Amino acid sequence: MDIILASAGVTKGALYYQFDNKEALGYAVLDEIVASLTREKWVRPLQNAKNSIDTLIRIVAAHISDARRSPARLSAE
């Protein structure tokens, strides 16, 4: 927690004003990471797609290919 507080430049009281506990902070971090990954890998490619189905097929195929190369990476995502 000391590293997080120092990096954020906030006091412990200020941090816990925003988050009830460490678990809530951890979930907030995960939510932000997952939301970012979702936007980058799924939403953005589909936003300007001329053919959403073909684009979705390419996205899924890329994930399958990634999973074959690195199953641990896929499980982490």
Secondary structure as UniProt FT lines:
FT   HELIX           2..8
FT   HELIX           12..18
FT   HELIX           22..38
FT   HELIX           39..43
FT   HELIX           44..47
FT   HELIX           52..69
FT   HELIX           71..76
//
